[in-house]
């Protein structure tokens, strides 16, 4: 019985990072689909302010929050530490993305920077949730 539990815990540890990555994709995809449905219903263009806010701010923030949450929930123990590690990875990756955007001088540069900041804030909020919650 103990051996089965060890195997189950090992598989859960292996699944932490893939589940966190799936959370990024799920959150981003869900927000972009909801945004597309809303734009279609309202009749707004894909270059409207609402479309830019959802694409560059809301979708990355939702993806970062889901990544930290899902990855931490899958971990068999040490969820606070796992939340901090995944949050730190999101901070590092978003910082690299912002540096890349600044180097490319893209026309959407400030939207990309704002999306990186929104992702970091969302990930930080979920990490804070795990520290306040006694899970």
N, C-alpha and C positions, 0 to 999 in steps of 0.2 A: 504493500500500500504506500509506503514511504517513497519507494522508487517511482511510482506513478506520479506522485506529487512533485518530485524533483524534475521529472521529465516535463510535466505541465508548466512548472515555473520557468524552466529553461526555454521552452517554446514561447512563453509570454515575454521573456526578456528579449528573445530574438525578434519578436514581432513589434517591439516598441517603436523603432525607427521607421519601418515600413508603414505602420499605422499612422504615425505622425505625418509622414509624407502624403498618405491617402487623405488625411484631414486637411492638408493644405489644398489639395486638388478639389476635394468635396466642397469646402467652404467657398473657394474662389468660383467654382463652377456653379454652385447654387445661387450665389449672389449675381453672377453675370446672367444666368437664365432668368432670374426674377427681374433684373434690370431690363432685359430684352423684351420680356412680356409687358412690363410697365411702359416702355417706350412705344411698343406697338399699340397698346391700348390708348395712350395719350396722343400718339402721333408725333412724338419728338424724334429728331434725327439722332444718329449715332454720334454726332459731334456736339450735342447739346451739353449744357452744364451738368444736368442730372446724369447723363451717360458718363461723363468724365468723373464725376464724384463716385459713382458706383463702381466704375471700372478701375480707377486708380486709388481710391481710398477704402471704400466699404469692402470690396471683394478681397483685397490682400489682408485687411484686418480680420475678416471672418476666417480666412484660411489660416492665418497665424494663430488665432484663438483656438480653432478646432485642432490644429496640430499639437499645441501644448496640452489641451484637454484630453484628446483621444490617446496620445502617447503616454500621458501620465496615468490614465485609467487602466490601460493595458498592463502596466508594470505590476508585478505581483507584490512588491513592497518598495518602500522608499519613494513614494510618489512625489513628495516635496522636492527631493533631489532630482528626480527625473524631470519634473516640471521646470526646475531651474536650468538643467542642462539643455533641454529642448528650447527653452526661452533664450538661453545664451547663443545657441546655434542660429536661432532666428535673428537675433541682434547682429551676429557676425555676417550672416548671409545678406541681410538687408543693408548693412553698411557697405559690403562689397558691391551690391547692386546700385546703391546711391553713388558710390565712387565711380563705377562704370558709367552711370548716366551723366555724371558731371564731366567725365572725360570725353564723352561722345558729343556733347553739346546738342542733344536732341531737342526738338521744339517742345516736347512734353516734359522737359527736364524737371520743372518744379512740381508737376503732378507726380512724377516718379519719386522725387524726394519726399513729398507729402505722404505718398503711399507707404514708403519705407518707415516713416515716423509713425503712421497709423498702425502698421503691423507690429512695430516694437511696443507701442502702447497697449495694443490688444493682447499681445503675448504676456506683457507685464501684468495686466489685469488678471489673466488666468493663473499666472504664477502666484499672485497675491491671494487669489481665491483658494489655492491649495494650501497656502500657509495659514489662512484664517480658518479653513475647514479642517476638522479633525478626522480625516479619512484614513 
